[in-house]
Amino acid sequence: MGAMLEIANLSKRYGETIALDDASVAFSAGTVHTVIGENGSGKSTLVKLLSGVVAPDRGQILVDGATFAGRSPSAFQAKGFATVYQEVLIAPDRNVTDNILLGYDRPFHRNLQRGSRRQTAADTLLRCARTVIDLDIEAGALPLATQQLVVLARALLRKPRILILDEVTAALDFSDRETVFTLIEGLARDGCLVLFISHRMDEVLRLSDRITVLRSGKVVETVDRADATPELLLARMAPEIVEERQHHG
């Protein structure tokens, strides 16, 4: 089966800084594909490139085997992408229901009738949060971790084919993390591609079907979960740390 999503020789630089350098990875439908790397490895740049926030300098993004030249977040959303960023993006003065439905209705056309909006928001939240969240409270009054669950619900509402999650579980408590993990596993079973960015080894080893390691903007290796160990991944991410440990060991 061909890749649902593929990056081919993708590069991005900011002035003298090479953020992503000739990166090529194939991502399959129905999998959780994790991308790991230290700070500055290129993870955030990859997320931005696959969300239409920035455009690549070189290389291609392919969806279902065909080149995709989307140049805006709305173009990527229309293609079936949804991204939940590490930075929590909410409208703080609007209530939780409005935040979940933000951007869902098209201009001059409601995708949801007024009477079903609240129930749809509640049902979507239930899929990703154990925490009980008041739908009528202003989103800005919620703790940061709860705000992130609201943003995740907003992404789910769009029924994405490709869901990109950038460190979304970092601030969650145990029960909400477990709920999100179960959600991610279920989405993959249903054929969604979940692109999961994380630095927590326990999450990576639990959720991943495949793991891609980035270092200094380059793709070091992509491995199947069955072949991945914490030692291998750390050696690929930060060989100098492994070398130092061995030296002092």
Residue frames as qw, qx, qy, qz and C-alpha x, y, z in Angstrom:
[[0.000, 0.889, 0.458, 0.000, 0.00, 0.00, 0.00],
 [0.406, 0.518, -0.026, 0.753, 1.35, 3.42, -0.95],
 [0.261, -0.218, -0.462, 0.819, 1.94, 6.20, 1.53],
 [0.020, 0.844, 0.535, -0.032, -0.97, 8.49, 2.41],
 [0.034, -0.993, 0.097, 0.057, 1.52, 11.30, 3.04],
 [0.846, 0.033, 0.064, 0.529, 5.08, 11.67, 1.87],
 [0.031, -0.951, 0.175, 0.255, 7.72, 14.34, 2.14],
 [0.867, 0.264, 0.168, 0.388, 10.43, 14.19, -0.51],
 [0.566, 0.186, -0.009, 0.803, 13.69, 16.16, -0.16],
 [0.180, -0.902, -0.331, -0.213, 11.91, 18.81, 1.91],
 [0.549, -0.018, -0.229, 0.804, 14.09, 21.74, 2.98],
 [0.136, -0.922, -0.269, -0.242, 13.49, 24.99, 4.86],
 [0.567, -0.044, -0.268, 0.778, 15.92, 27.62, 6.04],
 [0.150, -0.953, -0.261, 0.022, 15.57, 30.88, 7.92],
 [0.003, 0.932, -0.362, -0.036, 18.45, 33.12, 6.88],
 [0.242, 0.573, -0.781, 0.059, 21.62, 31.21, 7.71],
 [0.473, -0.185, 0.769, -0.388, 19.77, 28.65, 9.84],
 [0.456, 0.062, -0.771, -0.439, 18.90, 25.38, 8.10],
 [0.585, -0.199, 0.436, -0.655, 15.77, 24.24, 9.95],
 [0.865, 0.127, 0.465, -0.137, 15.02, 21.19, 7.77],
 [0.037, 0.649, -0.631, -0.422, 17.51, 19.71, 5.34],
 [0.442, 0.294, -0.750, -0.396, 16.53, 17.40, 2.46],
 [0.419, -0.086, 0.780, -0.457, 14.07, 15.40, 4.58],
 [0.567, 0.066, -0.616, -0.543, 12.28, 12.40, 3.08],
 [0.251, -0.014, 0.871, -0.422, 9.75, 10.25, 4.97],
 [0.429, -0.204, -0.666, -0.575, 6.72, 8.16, 3.96],
 [0.313, -0.042, 0.629, -0.710, 3.73, 8.07, 6.31],
 [0.204, -0.172, -0.901, -0.342, 1.07, 5.35, 5.98],
 [0.566, -0.363, -0.155, -0.724, -2.66, 5.51, 6.61],
 [0.872, -0.348, -0.275, -0.206, -3.88, 3.73, 9.72],
 [0.743, -0.005, -0.394, 0.541, -0.69, 4.33, 11.69],
 [0.340, -0.934, 0.008, 0.107, 0.65, 6.44, 14.51],
 [0.735, 0.385, -0.091, 0.550, 3.91, 7.80, 13.13],
 [0.458, -0.842, -0.090, 0.271, 5.98, 9.55, 15.78],
 [0.525, 0.658, -0.161, 0.515, 8.63, 12.16, 15.08],
 [0.654, -0.710, -0.086, 0.245, 11.22, 12.66, 17.81],
 [0.593, 0.442, -0.115, 0.663, 14.30, 14.77, 18.23],
 [0.407, -0.420, -0.357, 0.729, 15.90, 17.24, 20.57],
 [0.116, 0.893, 0.213, -0.379, 15.06, 20.95, 20.55],
 [0.081, 0.760, -0.408, -0.499, 16.25, 22.44, 17.28],
 [0.488, -0.083, 0.831, 0.256, 16.09, 19.12, 15.44],
 [0.142, 0.044, -0.584, -0.798, 13.46, 20.35, 12.94],
 [0.031, 0.400, 0.907, -0.128, 10.25, 18.96, 14.47],
 [0.147, 0.671, 0.385, -0.616, 8.43, 22.30, 14.71],
 [0.153, 0.469, -0.447, -0.746, 9.48, 23.28, 11.21],
 [0.048, -0.079, -0.943, -0.321, 8.12, 19.99, 9.86],
 [0.087, 0.568, 0.746, -0.337, 4.79, 20.64, 11.63],
 [0.152, 0.666, 0.052, -0.729, 4.60, 24.14, 10.12],
 [0.108, 0.302, -0.700, -0.638, 5.40, 22.84, 6.63],
 [0.112, -0.227, -0.948, -0.194, 2.69, 20.17, 6.93],
 [0.017, 0.644, 0.637, -0.424, 0.15, 22.72, 8.15],
 [0.332, 0.717, 0.388, 0.474, 0.65, 25.39, 5.50],
 [0.336, -0.884, -0.118, 0.304, 2.05, 27.90, 8.00],
 [0.106, -0.723, 0.474, 0.491, 5.33, 28.15, 6.06],
 [0.839, 0.514, -0.071, -0.163, 6.27, 27.04, 2.56],
 [0.847, -0.231, 0.285, 0.385, 9.25, 24.80, 1.78],
 [0.020, 0.763, -0.405, -0.504, 12.28, 26.18, -0.03],
 [0.341, 0.359, -0.788, -0.365, 12.79, 22.89, -1.84],
 [0.065, 0.014, 0.987, -0.143, 11.17, 19.49, -2.08],
 [0.466, -0.215, -0.523, -0.680, 7.65, 18.16, -2.30],
 [0.428, -0.004, 0.705, -0.566, 4.72, 17.16, -0.15],
 [0.373, -0.007, -0.766, -0.524, 2.70, 14.31, -1.65],
 [0.543, 0.013, 0.560, -0.625, -0.77, 13.21, -0.56],
 [0.822, 0.278, 0.455, -0.201, -2.05, 9.86, -1.88],
 [0.721, 0.075, 0.486, 0.489, 0.89, 9.79, -4.29],
 [0.353, 0.753, 0.315, 0.456, 0.14, 13.16, -5.90],
 [0.364, 0.094, -0.206, 0.904, 2.10, 16.37, -5.36],
 [0.201, -0.837, -0.508, 0.031, 0.23, 18.75, -3.07],
 [0.401, 0.291, -0.028, 0.868, 1.17, 22.41, -3.44],
 [0.316, -0.842, -0.428, -0.089, -1.07, 23.93, -0.77],
 [0.411, 0.343, -0.224, 0.814, 0.33, 27.23, 0.46],
 [0.315, -0.450, 0.194, -0.813, -2.01, 28.13, 3.34],
 [0.224, -0.056, 0.857, -0.461, -3.49, 26.48, 6.46],
 [0.662, 0.305, 0.268, -0.630, -6.95, 26.53, 4.85],
 [0.634, 0.448, -0.535, -0.332, -5.63, 24.62, 1.81],
 [0.193, 0.247, -0.926, 0.212, -4.18, 21.94, 4.08],
 [0.417, 0.104, 0.650, -0.627, -7.42, 21.75, 6.09],
 [0.707, 0.389, -0.071, -0.587, -9.40, 21.32, 2.87],
 [0.543, 0.404, -0.725, -0.127, -7.10, 18.42, 1.97],
 [0.858, -0.305, -0.393, -0.130, -7.94, 16.63, 5.24],
 [0.508, 0.169, -0.524, 0.662, -5.14, 17.84, 7.53],
 [0.433, -0.842, -0.133, -0.293, -5.74, 19.07, 11.08],
 [0.541, 0.291, -0.494, 0.615, -2.99, 20.27, 13.40],
 [0.553, -0.813, -0.177, -0.043, -2.97, 20.76, 17.15],
 [0.424, 0.660, -0.357, 0.507, 0.03, 22.92, 17.92],
 [0.559, -0.157, -0.568, 0.583, 2.16, 22.95, 21.04],
 [0.037, 0.020, 0.204, -0.978, 1.12, 26.59, 21.52],
 [0.142, 0.509, 0.824, -0.206, -2.54, 26.58, 22.58],
 [0.021, -0.088, -0.346, -0.934, -4.63, 28.54, 20.07],
 [0.038, -0.604, -0.784, 0.137, -7.95, 29.62, 21.54],
 [0.066, -0.601, -0.184, -0.775, -10.25, 32.64, 21.41],
 [0.253, -0.050, -0.729, 0.635, -10.05, 33.49, 25.14],
 [0.276, 0.088, 0.274, -0.917, -13.16, 35.69, 25.27],
 [0.676, 0.021, -0.408, -0.614, -15.44, 33.14, 23.59],
 [0.762, -0.314, 0.431, -0.367, -17.00, 30.17, 25.34],
 [0.441, -0.284, 0.837, 0.154, -15.89, 26.56, 25.00],
 [0.644, 0.485, 0.589, -0.057, -18.63, 25.63, 22.52],
 [0.398, 0.899, -0.048, -0.175, -17.70, 28.53, 20.23],
 [0.152, -0.716, 0.651, 0.202, -14.01, 27.58, 20.45],
 [0.577, -0.021, 0.810, 0.103, -14.66, 23.98, 19.44],
 [0.559, 0.639, 0.528, 0.037, -16.77, 25.13, 16.48],
 [0.049, -0.807, 0.200, 0.554, -14.38, 27.93, 15.51],
 [0.104, 0.499, -0.648, -0.566, -13.96, 27.96, 11.73],
 [0.360, 0.139, 0.922, 0.027, -16.30, 25.00, 11.27],
 [0.421, 0.739, 0.479, -0.215, -19.08, 27.02, 9.66],
 [0.465, 0.233, 0.390, 0.760, -18.41, 28.47, 6.23],
 [0.066, 0.201, 0.054, -0.976, -19.18, 32.11, 5.47],
 [0.531, 0.100, -0.143, -0.829, -22.95, 32.54, 5.03],
 [0.792, -0.028, -0.526, -0.308, -23.52, 28.85, 5.71],
 [0.516, -0.502, 0.573, -0.392, -23.87, 26.96, 8.98],
 [0.436, 0.201, -0.870, -0.108, -22.64, 23.36, 8.90],
 [0.233, -0.275, -0.866, 0.347, -24.47, 22.87, 12.20],
 [0.280, -0.709, -0.410, -0.500, -27.91, 24.14, 13.14],
 [0.130, -0.608, 0.371, -0.690, -27.95, 26.37, 16.21],
 [0.803, -0.395, 0.104, -0.434, -29.85, 23.78, 18.26],
 [0.988, -0.010, -0.105, 0.117, -27.25, 21.04, 17.73],
 [0.362, 0.742, -0.395, 0.403, -24.10, 23.10, 18.24],
 [0.401, -0.636, 0.507, -0.422, -23.83, 22.60, 22.00],
 [0.932, -0.118, 0.302, -0.159, -24.49, 18.85, 21.87],
 [0.823, 0.506, -0.149, 0.210, -21.98, 18.37, 19.06],
 [0.122, 0.744, -0.487, 0.441, -19.34, 20.23, 21.08],
 [0.651, -0.466, 0.472, -0.370, -20.12, 18.11, 24.16],
 [0.981, 0.121, 0.144, -0.050, -19.97, 14.83, 22.22],
 [0.657, 0.626, -0.287, 0.307, -16.65, 15.77, 20.62],
 [0.149, -0.714, 0.518, -0.446, -15.10, 16.74, 23.96],
 [0.860, -0.294, 0.313, -0.274, -16.14, 13.41, 25.44],
 [0.926, 0.340, -0.118, 0.115, -13.92, 11.62, 22.94],
 [0.589, 0.493, -0.344, 0.540, -10.75, 13.31, 24.15],
 [0.040, -0.486, 0.455, -0.745, -11.26, 14.45, 27.74],
 [0.464, -0.362, -0.785, 0.194, -12.06, 12.76, 31.03],
 [0.118, -0.214, -0.347, 0.905, -12.13, 16.18, 32.72],
 [0.127, 0.752, 0.647, -0.007, -15.62, 17.68, 32.86],
 [0.255, -0.042, 0.141, 0.956, -15.49, 21.00, 31.00],
 [0.217, 0.675, 0.476, -0.520, -18.18, 23.69, 31.27],
 [0.475, 0.426, 0.550, 0.539, -19.22, 24.48, 27.68],
 [0.031, 0.916, 0.334, 0.221, -20.45, 27.96, 28.60],
 [0.507, -0.733, 0.055, 0.449, -17.33, 29.22, 30.36],
 [0.351, 0.887, -0.277, -0.112, -14.93, 31.55, 28.53],
 [0.936, 0.187, -0.190, 0.230, -12.07, 29.42, 27.23],
 [0.311, 0.649, -0.382, 0.580, -9.51, 31.89, 28.55],
 [0.532, -0.594, 0.334, -0.503, -10.62, 31.09, 32.11],
 [0.993, -0.072, -0.070, -0.054, -9.67, 27.41, 31.76],
 [0.582, -0.584, 0.484, 0.294, -6.32, 25.93, 32.84],
 [0.206, 0.620, -0.581, -0.486, -3.85, 25.60, 29.98],
 [0.162, -0.094, 0.975, 0.120, -4.13, 21.79, 29.82],
 [0.394, 0.518, 0.698, -0.299, -7.93, 22.04, 29.53],
 [0.335, 0.744, -0.129, -0.564, -7.61, 24.65, 26.80],
 [0.032, 0.414, -0.824, -0.386, -5.48, 22.16, 24.86],
 [0.290, 0.237, 0.925, -0.066, -8.28, 19.56, 25.08],
 [0.393, 0.715, 0.321, -0.481, -10.70, 22.14, 23.64],
 [0.233, 0.675, -0.485, -0.505, -8.31, 22.72, 20.72],
 [0.135, -0.150, 0.964, 0.174, -8.01, 18.95, 20.21],
 [0.394, 0.487, 0.728, -0.277, -11.81, 18.66, 20.11],
 [0.349, 0.751, -0.057, -0.558, -11.85, 21.41, 17.46],
 [0.107, 0.476, -0.776, -0.400, -9.48, 19.35, 15.31],
 [0.253, 0.096, 0.961, -0.052, -11.52, 16.15, 15.80],
 [0.453, 0.572, 0.421, -0.539, -14.73, 17.84, 14.71],
 [0.379, 0.653, -0.377, -0.537, -13.25, 18.18, 11.22],
 [0.940, 0.086, 0.324, -0.054, -12.84, 14.39, 10.91],
 [0.147, 0.792, -0.521, -0.284, -9.27, 14.73, 9.56],
 [0.948, 0.256, -0.185, 0.031, -7.56, 12.09, 7.46],
 [0.652, 0.249, -0.363, 0.617, -4.19, 13.33, 8.72],
 [0.462, -0.867, -0.130, -0.135, -4.03, 14.55, 12.33],
 [0.543, 0.412, -0.395, 0.616, -0.82, 16.24, 13.50],
 [0.613, -0.764, -0.194, -0.055, -0.35, 16.43, 17.26],
 [0.451, 0.571, -0.368, 0.579, 2.58, 18.56, 18.44],
 [0.253, 0.111, -0.683, 0.676, 3.41, 17.73, 22.08],
 [0.451, -0.469, -0.271, -0.709, -0.30, 17.85, 22.95],
 [0.780, -0.433, -0.451, -0.034, -0.10, 15.56, 25.98],
 [0.459, 0.317, -0.460, 0.691, 2.75, 17.40, 27.74],
 [0.156, -0.295, 0.365, -0.869, 0.52, 19.31, 30.20],
 [0.706, -0.279, -0.369, -0.536, -2.30, 16.78, 30.64],
 [0.522, -0.418, 0.628, -0.397, -3.03, 14.89, 33.85],
 [0.225, -0.185, 0.951, 0.101, -2.93, 11.09, 33.85],
 [0.486, 0.419, 0.732, -0.228, -6.62, 10.39, 33.12],
 [0.460, 0.790, 0.024, -0.405, -6.81, 12.88, 30.24],
 [0.043, 0.592, -0.736, -0.325, -3.56, 11.55, 28.80],
 [0.350, 0.024, 0.936, 0.003, -4.97, 8.03, 28.84],
 [0.510, 0.636, 0.473, -0.335, -8.16, 9.24, 27.14],
 [0.328, 0.798, -0.305, -0.403, -6.12, 10.97, 24.43],
 [0.143, -0.392, 0.884, 0.212, -3.95, 7.86, 23.96],
 [0.464, 0.293, 0.827, -0.122, -7.07, 5.70, 23.51],
 [0.455, 0.780, 0.162, -0.399, -8.42, 8.25, 21.03],
 [0.134, 0.701, -0.588, -0.381, -5.17, 8.24, 19.02],
 [0.262, -0.147, 0.947, 0.111, -5.11, 4.44, 18.86],
 [0.484, 0.508, 0.668, -0.248, -8.76, 4.37, 17.77],
 [0.370, 0.802, -0.102, -0.457, -8.23, 6.97, 15.03],
 [0.020, 0.522, -0.788, -0.326, -5.35, 4.93, 13.61],
 [0.378, 0.128, 0.916, -0.044, -7.47, 1.77, 13.64],
 [0.463, 0.688, 0.466, -0.308, -10.10, 3.67, 11.65],
 [0.686, 0.486, 0.330, 0.430, -7.57, 4.55, 8.94],
 [0.004, -0.998, 0.048, -0.044, -6.42, 7.98, 10.04],
 [0.691, 0.279, -0.294, 0.599, -2.74, 8.89, 9.89],
 [0.442, -0.894, -0.076, 0.025, -1.72, 10.36, 13.26],
 [0.578, 0.492, -0.286, 0.585, 1.55, 12.25, 13.13],
 [0.642, -0.740, -0.200, 0.032, 2.63, 12.45, 16.76],
 [0.372, 0.633, -0.375, 0.566, 5.39, 14.79, 17.94],
 [0.732, -0.670, -0.059, -0.110, 6.73, 13.94, 21.38],
 [0.265, 0.651, -0.630, 0.331, 9.88, 13.93, 23.48],
 [0.615, -0.394, 0.531, -0.429, 8.53, 11.51, 26.11],
 [0.173, 0.319, -0.913, -0.188, 9.96, 8.05, 25.57],
 [0.308, 0.168, 0.874, -0.337, 7.10, 6.26, 27.35],
 [0.551, 0.574, 0.219, -0.565, 4.55, 7.84, 24.97],
 [0.358, 0.587, -0.587, -0.427, 6.68, 7.13, 21.92],
 [0.059, 0.211, -0.975, -0.036, 7.12, 3.45, 22.73],
 [0.378, 0.288, 0.762, -0.440, 3.48, 2.96, 23.69],
 [0.505, 0.631, 0.263, -0.528, 1.76, 4.65, 20.76],
 [0.202, 0.644, -0.497, -0.545, 4.04, 4.44, 17.75],
 [0.929, 0.285, 0.235, -0.019, 3.79, 2.14, 14.77],
 [0.725, 0.385, -0.006, 0.571, 6.80, 3.85, 13.19],
 [0.399, -0.833, -0.043, 0.382, 9.29, 6.35, 14.57],
 [0.592, 0.640, 0.010, 0.490, 11.31, 8.94, 12.66],
 [0.571, -0.603, -0.097, 0.549, 14.31, 10.54, 14.36],
 [0.358, 0.868, 0.034, 0.343, 15.36, 14.08, 13.42],
 [0.631, -0.549, -0.016, 0.549, 18.70, 15.61, 14.35],
 [0.222, -0.497, 0.238, 0.804, 19.96, 19.05, 13.28],
 [0.468, 0.532, -0.099, -0.699, 17.29, 19.31, 10.58],
 [0.375, 0.332, -0.789, -0.356, 18.06, 15.94, 9.02],
 [0.926, -0.133, -0.026, -0.353, 16.17, 12.65, 9.02],
 [0.201, -0.569, 0.795, -0.060, 18.51, 10.24, 10.80],
 [0.096, 0.018, -0.988, -0.122, 16.41, 7.08, 10.57],
 [0.690, -0.132, -0.019, -0.711, 12.87, 5.75, 10.46],
 [0.100, 0.166, -0.971, 0.137, 12.30, 2.52, 12.41],
 [0.614, -0.375, -0.568, -0.400, 9.39, 0.20, 13.10],
 [0.558, -0.640, 0.238, -0.470, 8.21, 0.07, 16.70],
 [0.988, -0.151, -0.040, 0.014, 9.29, -3.58, 16.94],
 [0.766, 0.291, -0.178, 0.545, 12.89, -2.52, 16.29],
 [0.009, 0.751, -0.153, 0.642, 12.89, 0.51, 18.60],
 [0.659, -0.434, -0.477, 0.388, 14.43, 0.60, 22.06],
 [0.217, -0.966, -0.066, 0.123, 15.06, 3.63, 24.28],
 [0.586, -0.497, 0.374, 0.520, 18.80, 3.06, 23.84],
 [0.508, 0.305, 0.561, 0.578, 18.59, 3.01, 20.03],
 [0.108, 0.879, 0.387, 0.257, 16.40, 6.11, 19.86],
 [0.370, -0.891, 0.067, 0.254, 18.60, 8.07, 22.25],
 [0.616, -0.259, 0.461, 0.584, 21.70, 7.05, 20.29],
 [0.388, 0.513, 0.533, 0.550, 20.09, 8.38, 17.09],
 [0.092, -0.941, -0.294, -0.140, 18.78, 11.58, 18.71],
 [0.197, -0.926, 0.292, -0.137, 21.83, 12.52, 20.77],
 [0.910, 0.165, -0.300, 0.236, 24.88, 10.34, 20.06],
 [0.255, 0.583, -0.444, 0.630, 27.14, 12.73, 21.98],
 [0.591, -0.504, 0.308, -0.550, 25.18, 12.06, 25.21],
 [0.995, -0.045, -0.032, -0.078, 25.45, 8.28, 24.73],
 [0.700, 0.449, -0.347, 0.433, 29.15, 8.63, 24.00],
 [0.080, -0.630, 0.422, -0.647, 29.69, 10.71, 27.13],
 [0.815, -0.374, 0.196, -0.397, 27.83, 8.18, 29.28],
 [0.971, 0.136, -0.148, 0.132, 29.91, 5.35, 27.88],
 [0.443, 0.594, -0.386, 0.549, 33.06, 7.35, 28.49],
 [0.256, -0.522, 0.479, -0.658, 32.14, 7.96, 32.13],
 [0.903, -0.206, -0.046, -0.375, 30.56, 4.52, 32.55]]
